[in-house]
Amino acid sequence: VKIKNKIIYDKIKNIYELYANNLKDLYVLCMDDDFRVKWVKIDKIYKHPAFNRKLLKIKTKTGREITITPDHSLLVLDEDNFVFYPCKAEEIKIGAIVPVVQKISKEEHPTQVQKLLEVKNYLPFDIQLEEKNGRLKIKDGKRYYLQNDFPAKIKIDENSAYFFGLYLAEGSVYVDSLKRYTVDISCESEVLAQRASVFLKVHKIKAKIDKNIRIQNKILGLFLLHNFGGVDIRIKGKGKCASCKVVPNFIFNQDEKVIASFLRGYVDGDGYVARSGIVCASVSLDLINTINFLFQILGFKTYLRRKEKGKKDVFVLYLPIDQMRRYLRIIGSADKEKIKRIINLYNKFKSQKKHQDFNDIIPASTFISKEIEKEHLKKVNKYKIVEKNCCPICLLPVIDYGYYSLVSEEKIKRYYCKECDLYLSEKKISQEKTKAAVLDRDNLGRFYSGFVPWNKGLRQKTLTYGRKEFLKILNKHNIKSEKLLSIAHSDIIFDKVVEIKEIDYDGYVYDFVVPKFENFASGFGNIITHNTASFAGQQETYLNVNEKDLLEKIKYCFASLFTD
């Protein structure tokens, strides 16, 4: 969500508890009528009981997931008319097309960029701090003055962003029996360690740097645990931080260069170059979900997967091969070997004649076919100008009426003038020929000889298009249809449902009410879901009211039955 122009990633349960009674500046991502993803102010948040119920977990082809009640609606594509309509989850079939967020328009990114952090505001509230000469120490004992200090303010720039990204990929925080905090970034690379150490040197933070980075600093350790994910107490030894990691909220509210540097640090540490592109994996769903959101802010196309690995699920993010050139231009890498592998991979991709993408597609639609035909016919002559024989009396065109033979066995062409009701030989008709317009096809739609069909070189059939192929067709034929262009340049992926399964649930479910567009992005990877704030879902809220509020709640109750 976005609150007072700042993006915040949190569970909807926490958002409800914090903001249900104060929705003044609360926004969610939604899809508009032109398939653009934008921030829209919400009207309401509702909380519904769902104790001892079966919920539906829906997965898509690109790896997005959402868990909802059977009577909650998703948006499903009506392929014939190419519009989305709300469909209850229990009625959705495998193969249905649903919208998922691919990118967020640049103009939708917050304009207030947070460049300086007051560190004390990002630490646990119950610790005592001492600030001296712009440096902080924690007052937790008689000898607290011996601990390494930390800057009171951190500048959020490309250097700090790279350090934080690398920490998310390869870092951990260890606390010993004496409550000493050690930050360890095991990147096993002198190049990466030196690049990340720029932040430490600028802020005068003591560290041991070789192939890895090791920092003994209590404030930094608490800062990282408090903002980048805590410790999973169920895990002993290494990996305690891994399943709890998440991108901190202050990173979402940076400019594109800082976000790119953060992703550079993360991918340098955790990403590897595979045959299909760049791959990142984590046991933390929240981490992959928030990393994916950063890629969406920068306009990158991503695919997600959940894989079972022993008792844990591993969440995987794929940056497909056709994104590699843009990745190097916008994000890049501090690792020269990784840059070489990316370049080689992209060159191999470009050398192929066909570049098929089976995920980012434009679904088959009779609407698209008809719209292309309508646009193309504007540029094609439906008529052909021909010369015609004419009647010598009325000077109107005559029609062929066969031949008749003379005694000399000579055949003479015969014509008929409908206007004069007169049969004429070719010798008697006017020697002058007039020009007339002839339609290009007959009443069955078949083209006459000599006419070029409107769809020559153009795919008219209701076929599935790759997005890039679809754009090529529009550009090649200079098609200006606003609807087709909005589809081609949409901020969403037209994703296909591949799995629906029931899961047990015992608790509450939540719902936003978004005016006008009536949808919002939710779930793993941001699936666009319909806001199903129906009377049935609201009746508990509306019936448990006092006499004073009764009339107002009845108004809301009836209003919920209708949409614009």
Helices and strands as residue ranges (DSSP letters): E 2-3, E 6-7, H 12-19, E 26-31, E 37-41, E 44-60, E 65-68, E 73-78, E 83-88, G 89-91, E 97-101, G 106-108, E 116-118, G 119-122, E 129-132, E 135-138, G 144-146, E 150-151, E 153-155, H 158-170, E 171-175, E 181-185, H 190-202, E 208-209, E 213-216, H 218-228, G 242-244, H 249-252, H 256-270, E 272-274, E 277-282, H 285-297, E 303-309, E 312-320, G 321-323, H 324-330, H 336-351, E 361-362, H 366-377, E 383-389, E 399-405, E 411-417, E 422-425, E 433-439, E 465-466, H 467-476, H 482-488, E 492-513, E 519-522, E 527-530, H 535-543, H 550-559
